[in-house]
Amino acid sequence: MADLIADPFRAARLILLLRRQGIRDDAVLAAMETIDRAVFVDPKLAELAYEDTALPIPCGQMIPKPVVVAQLLGALQASPGKEDRILIVGAGAGYMTALLAQIGRHVWAVERYQQLVVAARARMLELKVENVNFRHGDGLDGWPEHSPFERILLTGAVSGIPEKLLQQVARGGALVAPFNQTGQDQVIRRIESDGSVQDFPILEPLPVLRSGISAAL
C-alpha cells in the first residue's frame, strides 16, 4: 500500500473540487487522495500537482487534468472488493497505474517509451506500490500472457478498438477508452464483454493513442 500523500490539506481541496465537478466514485477519490501526483512530474511543477490542470512529462507526453483521470477511472467501475485484474494501455509516468493499484488486485501496465517505463518502476518502489507489473511495448497488443482482465483501460483516444484487446476482456469484464466519434465530440466509451456499449461525456478530449504509442498518464 502506498504512503499517504505528502500534503493532505491540498489533496483534500482537490478531492472537494472533483466532487463539485461530479466525481462520485469513492474508491477513485480515495486513491487520488492517497497517491501523490507530485511524484510523477518534474519537481519544478510540483506546486501544480494539486491543481486541476494537465502537466507535461517526458517523451512529449502529458498527465491530463485530475478530473479527466477521475472520469476514466470511474467509467471502469472497478471495485476493491472484487479484486479486479486490470490492464492499462499507456502507462506514461505511472500516475494512473498507481491509482489503479489502490483499487484493483493487480495491474499490468504497457508503455511504448522505455524511459517512462524505467521511471515508472522507480516511482512504484518509492511509493511502496507492489501489485504492478510494467512492460515496454505496443499497448494495443495488450498483455495476452496475463489475460483475461476484468478491466482494460486505454489512456489515449482511439476511433476503433483492436480485436486483440477485446479478446483479453474477462467474462463479465469491460474495456474503457476515450473514443473519437466521426464528426462528433470525443466520449469515454465502455464496452462490456457481451458487446454492449455505453458512452459517457468527457470534460476535456485526450490525445490520440496510435499503434505502439502510449499517449498519456
Secondary structure, 3 states (H helix, E strand, C coil): CCCCCCCHHHHHHHHHHHHHCCCCCHHHHHHHHHCCHHHHCCHHHHHHCCCCCCEEECCCEEECCHHHHHHHHHHHCCCHHHCCEEEEECCCCCHHHHHHHHHCCEEEEEECCHHHHHHHHHHHHHHCCCCEEEEECCHHHCCHHHCCEEEEEECCEECCCCHHHHCCEEEEEEEEEEECCCCCCCEEEEEECCCCEEEEECCCCCCECCCCCCCEC
